[in-house]
Amino acid sequence: MDDAKIGQMVKAHYKSGTYIGEVVEDRGKNYLIKVLAVLKHPLQGDLHNFGETENVFFHQRKALSYQEKMNVSKPAVHPYNDEVPDYLESLKIAVDALEQKLDKEDSTFNQQAALLLEDLRKQYFQKLN
């Protein structure tokens, strides 16, 4: 998306997550975007060796925080015209969706990813309980 305006709501893919945010600045080939909600939680594990669990560093990836800024390539940014959901509610939905996806197939990779995701769930929501 090459024509976003400052203040426009957009959907942006960043690393392995997808977010709703507000365009803060045009930086040439990128936009600086302030995160307002999570659409897809980042994947867990080694993205360069996806599905592998041996001889790789199995990364735990947190979702970006509310109002955290991300520098996103313009082609990964798309208009967002719906209502922006509450950040915490959107994060919970995104975590639940990834968890359900991991539960569909019993593999060593999915088991390790589910453990990391459960730890993240505790970190995200422990203050709310």
N, C-alpha and C positions, 0 to 999 in steps of 0.2 A: 504494500500500500504506500504509494508515493505522495499522497495528497492529504494526509491527516492534519487536522488543525489542533493547535494548542487547546487543551481542555476537552477534546473529543474523547468519548468512551470507545475503547477498542478491546478486541480479543487478541492476545499475543501468545505465541508459543515461545517459551524460553527454556533452554536446555531440554529437559524431558517433561516439563509441566506446561499447562496452559492456564492463562490468567485473564481476568478482566481488569482493565486499568484505564487510567486517564493519561493522555499524552501531555507531557510536561515540557518537552523541548525537542526540536528537530535538530539532529546532530549529523546531518549529511546522509550517510548510508544507513543510519540508525535513528530510532526514536528513544528518548528517555521516557519511560512509562512508570507511573505510580500505581502499585498493586492495590486493587480494591476488593477482589474476590478470586477464588481458585475454581477453575473449571475441571482441571485434570491434575491430580497429584503427580509429582515427579516419580519416575521409576526408581527402584532400588537395584543394587547390584552394580556390576561393571558394565557400563554401556558399550564399551569397545569390544567386549566379549560377552554379549548378552546371552543369558541362558546358562553360562558357565559358572561353576562354583569352585573348581579346583585350580590352583595356581593363578588366581586373580585376586585383586583387592575388591572385596564386596562392599561397595559404598552405601552408606545411609544418606539419603537425600531429603532434606526438609523442604517443605513448600516455602516460598517467599512469604515474608511477614506482611501484615496490613500496612500499607503506605510505603513499603520498601520500594526503592527505585530499581528498575532494570533497564539495561541498554539493549534494545532489541532490533535486529535487522529488519528493515522495512518490509521485505517480502513475507516475514513471519507475523505481520500485523494486519488485522482485518477489522472493519467497522463492527461495532457492537451497539445494537439499537434496542435491546430489551432492558428491562429493569435490572439494575445492579443488585445482586443479592447481598445479604449480610455476610461479611468476611468469615466469621466463625462458622456460620451455618454452611456456607459454601465449602469450607475446609473439611467439615465433618462429612458432607456428601461425597467429596472427592476421595477422602480416605476410605469411606465405606465402599465406593465403587471399585477402587483398586484392590481392596481386600476381597471383594466378591470375585473379581477377575482372577486373583491368585488362588482362590479356593476351588476354582473350576478344574484345575489340573494338579494332581498330586505329583510334584517333582521336587528334587532337592533344591533347585533354584527358587521355586515358589515358596517352599517352606522357609528358606533363609530370608527371602524378601518379606514374607508375612511376619517373621519375628522382628525384623527391623521396623516394619510398619506399626506393629503393636507397641514397640517402644516409643515411636514417634507419637502415636495416639496418646500415650500417657503424658508425654512432654507437652503436647498441644493443649490437652483438656484437663490436666490434673488440677489446675486452679479453679476450674468450674464446678468440680464435684464437691 
